[in-house]
Amino acid sequence: MVGLTAAIALQCAVWGANPASYNAALQDAQKQQRPLLVLVGASWCPGCQTMKTRVIPSLAKRGGLKGVSFAMVDADAEAEQARQLMRGGSIPQLIAFSRMPDGQWHREQLIGEVSETAVQSLIARAIRAQQAGGETVAGAIGN
């Protein structure tokens, strides 16, 4: 029973209310001055489900999402938002945005099912880029 309760609590912590809506995560990233991490996927996509049910929860359980604001965007239910975020049509896409001192966003992404280590590296690079004011890449991510 404790294991089930912990799994449910972890799922809530990772996904938030619906999961964490993109707009709420963007606002949190701006308020907390930390990178925004977005997983774009779909319920029918096996790689997306692996990222959603294994990779991200495992990383969250070990505290790997503490330095970022996280959201998931469903490519079918939120097609316009997904289209604005994605580069290319392949899913899943894990996108990290770091806010630069000039207000622009640095963007980096991973495409496809990737390892927890690859996600950790992406998050670390996003945090470093934001802290250092890394190279600016044009492109707004707001709605």
Summary of the structure (lengths in Angstrom):
residues: 143
radius of gyration: 14.4
end to end distance: 41.4
largest distance: 49.3
contacts: 434
relative contact order: 0.18
helix: 45%
strand: 18%
